[in-house]
Amino acid sequence: MVEVRYFASVAEAAGVSAEQLPYEDGMTAGQLRSQLAENRKGEFSRLVGISALLVNGVSADDVTPLPTGARVDVLPPFAGG
C-alpha cells in the first residue's frame, strides 16, 4: 500500500485528507499521479496534474520509483512570497 496525503485545495477537491492505495512493484510517482487523476475527475484531476509530489518527504518527478510503503504528499501550487 501507498499512503497518499492531500493538502489545501487538493484535499478539498478530494473530500479526504489521506487515503491508502494499492501499490504495484516498480510503480512510479507518475503512474500514481495518473491513477489518482482517473479515480476522481473534475477539479481534483486538474489539481493532481499540476501539483508537486513528495515521496517520503523528498521532491519527486514522474519517473521517481515508489518504494513499498511510501508516503506521498500531494501539494498544490502555492502563490505568495
MIPAGU-118600 format. One record per residue: residue number from 1; z, y, x of N, C-alpha, C in turn. Coordinates in pm, 1 decimal, decimal comma, m for minus. Layout:
BEGIN
<i: NUM n_pz: Z n_py: Y n_px: X ca_pz: Z ca_py: Y ca_px: X c_pz: Z c_py: Y c_px: X>
...
end
This chain:
BEGIN
<i: 1 n_pz: 0,0 n_py: m118,7 n_px: 84,2 ca_pz: 0,0 ca_py: 0,0 ca_px: 0,0 c_pz: 0,0 c_py: 124,7 c_px: 88,5>
<i: 2 n_pz: m53,9 n_py: 231,8 n_px: 31,4 ca_pz: m55,1 ca_py: 362,9 ca_px: 95,0 c_pz: 20,1 c_py: 456,6 c_px: 1,6>
<i: 3 n_pz: 113,9 n_py: 533,9 n_px: 55,7 ca_pz: 182,7 ca_py: 635,1 ca_px: m23,4 c_pz: 102,6 c_py: 763,8 c_px: m13,6>
<i: 4 n_pz: 63,0 n_py: 818,1 n_px: m127,7 ca_pz: m11,0 ca_py: 943,6 ca_px: m130,9 c_pz: 77,2 c_py: 1048,2 c_px: m198,4>
<i: 5 n_pz: 98,3 n_py: 1159,9 n_px: m127,7 ca_pz: 178,8 ca_py: 1269,3 ca_px: m182,5 c_pz: 88,2 c_py: 1389,7 c_px: m204,3>
<i: 6 n_pz: 101,7 n_py: 1451,2 n_px: m321,2 ca_pz: 20,4 ca_py: 1566,4 ca_px: m357,8 c_pz: 107,2 c_py: 1691,9 c_px: m356,9>
<i: 7 n_pz: 47,0 n_py: 1802,9 n_px: m318,4 ca_pz: 121,2 ca_py: 1928,2 ca_px: m310,8 c_pz: 49,2 c_py: 2038,5 c_px: m387,1>
<i: 8 n_pz: 127,9 n_py: 2132,9 n_px: m437,3 ca_pz: 80,1 ca_py: 2254,6 ca_px: m502,4 c_pz: m21,1 c_py: 2222,4 c_px: m613,0>
<i: 9 n_pz: m137,2 n_py: 2286,5 n_px: m609,8 ca_pz: m234,7 ca_py: 2272,3 ca_px: m718,6 c_pz: m289,0 c_py: 2130,4 c_px: m731,4>
<i: 10 n_pz: m289,9 n_py: 2053,9 n_px: m622,9 ca_pz: m337,5 ca_py: 1915,6 ca_px: m631,5 c_pz: m238,6 c_py: 1831,9 c_px: m713,6>
<i: 11 n_pz: m109,5 n_py: 1852,7 n_px: m691,1 ca_pz: m7,5 ca_py: 1781,4 ca_px: m768,8 c_pz: m17,1 c_py: 1819,6 c_px: m916,3>
<i: 12 n_pz: m40,2 n_py: 1947,5 n_px: m942,6 ca_pz: m53,7 ca_py: 1993,1 ca_px: m1080,8 c_pz: m174,1 c_py: 1926,8 c_px: m1147,8>
<i: 13 n_pz: m286,8 n_py: 1922,2 n_px: m1078,0 ca_pz: m407,9 ca_py: 1861,2 ca_px: m1134,2 c_pz: m392,0 c_py: 1710,1 c_px: m1152,1>
<i: 14 n_pz: m316,4 n_py: 1646,1 n_px: m1061,8 ca_pz: m295,3 ca_py: 1501,1 ca_px: m1069,7 c_pz: m196,3 c_py: 1463,5 c_px: m1178,9>
<i: 15 n_pz: m103,1 n_py: 1553,8 n_px: m1207,3 ca_pz: 1,2 ca_py: 1522,8 ca_px: m1304,6 c_pz: 114,9 c_py: 1442,0 c_px: m1245,5>
<i: 16 n_pz: 108,9 n_py: 1415,5 n_px: m1115,6 ca_pz: 215,2 ca_py: 1344,7 ca_px: m1042,9 c_pz: 225,1 c_py: 1405,3 c_px: m903,3>
<i: 17 n_pz: 339,8 n_py: 1389,9 n_px: m840,7 ca_pz: 354,7 ca_py: 1442,2 ca_px: m704,9 c_pz: 331,7 c_py: 1335,2 c_px: m598,7>
<i: 18 n_pz: 335,1 n_py: 1208,3 n_px: m639,1 ca_pz: 314,2 ca_py: 1099,4 ca_px: m543,7 c_pz: 277,7 c_py: 972,5 c_px: m618,1>
<i: 19 n_pz: 211,1 n_py: 882,5 n_px: m547,1 ca_pz: 179,2 ca_py: 751,2 ca_px: m603,5 c_pz: 151,4 c_py: 653,8 c_px: m490,1>
<i: 20 n_pz: 161,8 n_py: 526,9 n_px: m521,4 ca_pz: 130,2 ca_py: 418,7 ca_px: m429,4 c_pz: m6,9 c_py: 363,4 c_px: m466,9>
<i: 21 n_pz: m94,3 n_py: 348,5 n_px: m368,6 ca_pz: m228,0 ca_py: 296,3 ca_px: m394,4 c_pz: m254,5 c_py: 175,4 c_px: m306,2>
<i: 22 n_pz: m340,7 n_py: 84,6 n_px: m350,9 ca_pz: m373,6 ca_py: m33,1 ca_px: m270,2 c_pz: m437,9 c_py: 7,3 c_px: m137,7>
<i: 23 n_pz: m409,8 n_py: m70,5 n_px: m36,8 ca_pz: m463,2 ca_py: m48,2 ca_px: 97,4 c_pz: m554,4 c_py: m165,0 c_px: 133,2>
<i: 24 n_pz: m672,9 n_py: m132,0 n_px: 183,8 ca_pz: m763,3 ca_py: m235,2 ca_px: 234,2 c_pz: m770,0 c_py: m222,7 c_px: 385,6>
<i: 25 n_pz: m763,2 n_py: m333,6 n_px: 455,4 ca_pz: m766,8 ca_py: m333,5 ca_px: 601,0 c_pz: m887,9 c_py: m255,5 c_px: 651,0>
<i: 26 n_pz: m865,7 n_py: m162,9 n_px: 743,7 ca_pz: m973,7 ca_py: m84,2 ca_px: 801,5 c_pz: m1009,4 c_py: 40,2 c_px: 722,5>
<i: 27 n_pz: m936,3 n_py: 68,1 n_px: 616,9 ca_pz: m965,0 ca_py: 184,2 ca_px: 532,3 c_pz: m949,6 c_py: 314,4 c_px: 611,2>
<i: 28 n_pz: m1039,6 n_py: 409,8 n_px: 584,0 ca_pz: m1031,8 ca_py: 541,0 ca_px: 649,7 c_pz: m981,2 c_py: 645,4 c_px: 551,0>
<i: 29 n_pz: m943,1 n_py: 760,3 n_px: 604,9 ca_pz: m899,1 ca_py: 870,8 ca_px: 520,2 c_pz: m1011,0 c_py: 913,7 c_px: 426,1>
<i: 30 n_pz: m1134,8 n_py: 910,4 n_px: 471,8 ca_pz: m1248,0 ca_py: 946,2 ca_px: 386,8 c_pz: m1266,9 c_py: 849,1 c_px: 271,3>
<i: 31 n_pz: m1246,6 n_py: 721,1 n_px: 296,9 ca_pz: m1256,6 ca_py: 622,3 ca_px: 189,4 c_pz: m1145,9 c_py: 643,9 c_px: 87,0>
<i: 32 n_pz: m1027,4 n_py: 677,0 n_px: 135,3 ca_pz: m918,1 ca_py: 707,0 ca_px: 43,4 c_pz: m951,3 c_py: 832,2 c_px: m37,4>
<i: 33 n_pz: m1004,5 n_py: 935,3 n_px: 27,9 ca_pz: m1041,6 ca_py: 1058,4 ca_px: m42,0 c_pz: m1140,7 c_py: 1026,2 c_px: m155,2>
<i: 34 n_pz: m1240,7 n_py: 943,8 n_px: m126,2 ca_pz: m1339,5 ca_py: 905,4 ca_px: m228,2 c_pz: m1273,1 c_py: 829,8 c_px: m343,1>
<i: 35 n_pz: m1182,3 n_py: 738,7 n_px: m309,6 ca_pz: m1111,0 ca_py: 662,4 ca_px: m413,0 c_pz: m1028,8 c_py: 755,9 c_px: m500,8>
<i: 36 n_pz: m961,4 n_py: 851,9 n_px: m439,9 ca_pz: m880,7 ca_py: 946,7 ca_px: m516,4 c_pz: m968,4 c_py: 1026,9 c_px: m612,0>
<i: 37 n_pz: m1081,9 n_py: 1075,7 n_px: m561,4 ca_pz: m1172,4 ca_py: 1157,7 ca_px: m642,5 c_pz: m1227,6 c_py: 1077,6 c_px: m760,7>
<i: 38 n_pz: m1248,4 n_py: 948,3 n_px: m742,5 ca_pz: m1300,3 ca_py: 864,0 ca_px: m850,7 c_pz: m1192,6 c_py: 831,1 c_px: m954,4>
<i: 39 n_pz: m1066,5 n_py: 824,8 n_px: m909,5 ca_pz: m956,7 ca_py: 789,3 ca_px: m1000,0 c_pz: m933,6 c_py: 894,3 c_px: m1107,4>
<i: 40 n_pz: m951,0 n_py: 1020,1 n_px: m1071,2 ca_pz: m929,6 ca_py: 1131,2 ca_px: m1164,3 c_pz: m1045,9 c_py: 1227,5 c_px: m1146,4>
<i: 41 n_pz: m1103,9 n_py: 1268,0 n_px: m1254,6 ca_pz: m1220,6 ca_py: 1356,4 ca_px: m1248,0 c_pz: m1177,5 c_py: 1502,4 c_px: m1261,3>
<i: 42 n_pz: m1274,1 n_py: 1589,4 n_px: m1275,7 ca_pz: m1247,6 ca_py: 1730,3 ca_px: m1303,6 c_pz: m1188,8 c_py: 1804,8 c_px: m1185,7>
<i: 43 n_pz: m1092,7 n_py: 1891,8 n_px: m1216,0 ca_pz: m1033,1 ca_py: 1979,7 ca_px: m1115,6 c_pz: m967,3 c_py: 1899,9 c_px: m1002,8>
<i: 44 n_pz: m902,6 n_py: 1790,1 n_px: m1036,0 ca_pz: m839,4 ca_py: 1708,8 ca_px: m932,3 c_pz: m943,2 c_py: 1661,8 c_px: m831,6>
<i: 45 n_pz: m1053,4 n_py: 1608,6 n_px: m879,0 ca_pz: m1159,1 ca_py: 1558,8 ca_px: m791,5 c_pz: m1211,4 c_py: 1669,6 c_px: m700,4>
<i: 46 n_pz: m1232,8 n_py: 1788,8 n_px: m756,6 ca_pz: m1280,2 ca_py: 1902,1 ca_px: m677,4 c_pz: m1179,0 c_py: 1939,0 c_px: m568,6>
<i: 47 n_pz: m1052,2 n_py: 1945,6 n_px: m605,7 ca_pz: m948,2 ca_py: 1984,0 ca_px: m510,0 c_pz: m932,5 c_py: 1881,0 c_px: m397,8>
<i: 48 n_pz: m938,2 n_py: 1754,0 n_px: m431,8 ca_pz: m927,5 ca_py: 1649,3 ca_px: m329,4 c_pz: m1039,6 c_py: 1663,9 c_px: m226,7>
<i: 49 n_pz: m1157,7 n_py: 1701,7 n_px: m272,4 ca_pz: m1272,0 ca_py: 1716,8 ca_px: m183,9 c_pz: m1257,9 c_py: 1828,6 c_px: m82,2>
<i: 50 n_pz: m1175,2 n_py: 1929,3 n_px: m112,3 ca_pz: m1159,9 ca_py: 2043,7 ca_px: m21,1 c_pz: m1021,0 c_py: 2050,5 c_px: 42,1>
<i: 51 n_pz: m939,0 n_py: 1952,2 n_px: 14,0 ca_pz: m801,7 ca_py: 1952,1 ca_px: 65,8 c_pz: m792,6 c_py: 1893,6 c_px: 206,4>
<i: 52 n_pz: m691,9 n_py: 1938,6 n_px: 279,2 ca_pz: m660,2 ca_py: 1879,5 ca_px: 408,6 c_pz: m579,0 c_py: 1751,9 c_px: 386,4>
<i: 53 n_pz: m599,2 n_py: 1654,5 n_px: 473,4 ca_pz: m522,7 ca_py: 1530,4 ca_px: 467,3 c_pz: m438,3 c_py: 1518,2 c_px: 593,2>
<i: 54 n_pz: m314,4 n_py: 1479,9 n_px: 574,6 ca_pz: m226,0 ca_py: 1445,5 ca_px: 685,8 c_pz: m193,3 c_py: 1298,1 c_px: 673,2>
<i: 55 n_pz: m207,3 n_py: 1224,4 n_px: 781,2 ca_pz: m171,6 ca_py: 1082,7 ca_px: 783,1 c_pz: m49,1 c_py: 1068,7 c_px: 871,7>
<i: 56 n_pz: 60,4 n_py: 1028,1 n_px: 811,3 ca_pz: 188,5 ca_py: 1017,6 ca_px: 881,3 c_pz: 221,0 c_py: 1146,7 c_px: 956,2>
<i: 57 n_pz: 191,7 n_py: 1260,5 n_px: 889,8 ca_pz: 227,1 ca_py: 1391,3 ca_px: 943,0 c_pz: 127,6 c_py: 1451,8 c_px: 1039,8>
<i: 58 n_pz: 16,2 n_py: 1384,8 n_px: 1065,5 ca_pz: m83,6 ca_py: 1432,3 ca_px: 1162,1 c_pz: m214,7 c_py: 1460,8 c_px: 1087,9>
<i: 59 n_pz: m275,3 n_py: 1575,8 n_px: 1118,1 ca_pz: m401,2 ca_py: 1613,2 ca_px: 1055,9 c_pz: m505,2 c_py: 1503,4 c_px: 1075,1>
<i: 60 n_pz: m579,8 n_py: 1473,2 n_px: 967,9 ca_pz: m677,7 ca_py: 1364,2 ca_px: 972,0 c_pz: m811,7 c_py: 1412,7 c_px: 919,0>
<i: 61 n_pz: m918,7 n_py: 1356,2 n_px: 974,2 ca_pz: m1050,5 ca_py: 1380,9 ca_px: 917,8 c_pz: m1094,3 c_py: 1253,8 c_px: 846,1>
<i: 62 n_pz: m1215,3 n_py: 1255,3 n_px: 791,8 ca_pz: m1257,6 ca_py: 1143,9 ca_px: 707,5 c_pz: m1279,0 c_py: 1012,2 c_px: 781,9>
<i: 63 n_pz: m1288,0 n_py: 1014,7 n_px: 914,6 ca_pz: m1306,1 ca_py: 890,2 ca_px: 989,5 c_pz: m1174,9 c_py: 836,3 c_px: 1047,7>
<i: 64 n_pz: m1065,0 n_py: 905,8 n_px: 1021,8 ca_pz: m934,3 ca_py: 860,9 ca_px: 1071,0 c_pz: m895,0 c_py: 731,1 c_px: 1001,6>
<i: 65 n_pz: m867,9 n_py: 625,3 n_px: 1078,0 ca_pz: m822,9 ca_py: 499,5 ca_px: 1015,2 c_pz: m681,0 c_py: 513,7 c_px: 960,8>
<i: 66 n_pz: m657,4 n_py: 448,2 n_px: 849,5 ca_pz: m524,1 ca_py: 449,9 ca_px: 789,8 c_pz: m448,0 c_py: 325,4 c_px: 833,4>
<i: 67 n_pz: m331,4 n_py: 343,2 n_px: 894,9 ca_pz: m251,5 ca_py: 226,1 ca_px: 928,6 c_pz: m186,1 c_py: 167,6 c_px: 802,8>
<i: 68 n_pz: m153,1 n_py: 41,8 n_px: 807,7 ca_pz: m82,5 ca_py: m21,8 ca_px: 696,8 c_pz: 45,2 c_py: 56,1 c_px: 669,0>
<i: 69 n_pz: 70,7 n_py: 83,9 n_px: 543,2 ca_pz: 192,3 ca_py: 154,8 ca_px: 505,2 c_pz: 187,9 c_py: 303,7 c_px: 532,3>
<i: 70 n_pz: 69,3 n_py: 360,5 n_px: 548,8 ca_pz: 56,0 ca_py: 502,7 ca_px: 580,5 c_pz: 108,5 c_py: 590,6 c_px: 467,8>
<i: 71 n_pz: 152,0 n_py: 709,6 n_px: 507,6 ca_pz: 187,1 ca_py: 815,1 ca_px: 412,8 c_pz: 80,6 c_py: 923,4 c_px: 428,1>
<i: 72 n_pz: 9,3 n_py: 952,9 n_px: 321,5 ca_pz: m99,0 ca_py: 1051,1 ca_px: 325,7 c_pz: m58,6 c_py: 1168,7 c_px: 238,1>
<i: 73 n_pz: m57,9 n_py: 1288,0 n_px: 297,8 ca_pz: m29,9 ca_py: 1411,4 ca_px: 224,4 c_pz: m161,8 c_py: 1480,8 c_px: 195,5>
<i: 74 n_pz: m178,8 n_py: 1524,2 n_px: 70,3 ca_pz: m299,8 ca_py: 1594,9 ca_px: 28,8 c_pz: m259,9 c_py: 1740,1 c_px: 5,1>
<i: 75 n_pz: m310,3 n_py: 1828,9 n_px: 92,7 ca_pz: m272,6 ca_py: 1970,3 ca_px: 90,8 c_pz: m392,9 c_py: 2055,5 c_px: 52,8>
<i: 76 n_pz: m384,7 n_py: 2127,7 n_px: m59,0 ca_pz: m496,6 ca_py: 2212,2 ca_px: m97,4 c_pz: m509,0 c_py: 2329,7 c_px: m1,1>
<i: 77 n_pz: m625,0 n_py: 2397,4 n_px: m2,7 ca_pz: m639,3 ca_py: 2515,1 ca_px: 82,4 c_pz: m535,4 c_py: 2620,6 c_px: 40,2>
<i: 78 n_pz: m477,9 n_py: 2685,0 n_px: 139,2 ca_pz: m379,2 ca_py: 2789,3 ca_px: 112,4 c_pz: m436,7 c_py: 2922,6 c_px: 154,2>
<i: 79 n_pz: m414,0 n_py: 3024,0 n_px: 74,2 ca_pz: m456,9 ca_py: 3159,2 ca_px: 108,7 c_pz: m334,7 c_py: 3237,1 c_px: 156,0>
<i: 80 n_pz: m360,4 n_py: 3343,8 n_px: 226,3 ca_pz: m249,6 ca_py: 3428,5 ca_px: 267,6 c_pz: m251,6 c_py: 3453,0 c_px: 416,5>
<i: 81 n_pz: m148,6 n_py: 3512,9 n_px: 463,3 ca_pz: m147,8 ca_py: 3546,2 ca_px: 604,0 c_pz: m13,5 c_py: 3564,6 c_px: 657,4>
end
